[in-house]
């Protein structure tokens, strides 16, 4: 089963409260999470979604000096 199918359940079980209930938190994910169900799950949990393909990050790294790709801790660890 792909993680995107469990996204809503995972976001329901976040164990740490965000610093401010009113401020949107950012949530970065790869293109596998693009789509209406994932977008709705992220927005309904008060996160600002950032779904990018690796091509976009590669292009921005070339065109913007100092640009750093946004990656989940797990993705960085596995890299």
Buried (B, 14 or more C-beta within 10 A) or exposed (E): EEEBEEBBEEBEEEEEEEEEEEEEEEBBBBEEBBEEEBBEBBEEBBBEBEBBEEEEBEEEEEEEEEEEBEBEEEEEEEE
